[in-house]
């Protein structure tokens, strides 16, 4: 079931996101960043900021026992909806949870009268970029630097940058 996360969910979200992107646990899935970054993907303070910020929400995908198996951050900026931190538990990836979260994000974008959904992906993550392409997201040609001097986002093992991708909302 997909619903809006609350501050009470922050500790579980923190564990989920960090386990899916960093460290050995992340290698069970295909979305690992462990070869690109050390450190954490997010911290409890940043999660609290995202959960309490105006025009920002985190959706969670939970099982029947309310265990969080996936999440995505959404933030409205004008007529665009920014999508970030799409996460699925490593052992449950490739089972459609990520697609369900994206479908819900697109429904929310339409309800908010957003014209598009944008996201950023580390350029080295070609498999993930290809996945987003298959789901209708296009490379905008814009790049953004990775925040290399902020350990709250991880410690790069090499120079990194993001590409910006976008999908028009119909």
Beta strands, then each sheet from edge to edge (+ up, - down):
strand 1: 2-4
strand 2: 37-38
strand 3: 56-62
strand 4: 68-77
strand 5: 80-88
strand 6: 116-122
strand 7: 138-145
strand 8: 155-156
strand 9: 161-168
sheet 1: 1+ 3- 4+ 5- 6- 9+ 7-
sheet 2: 2+ 8-
end
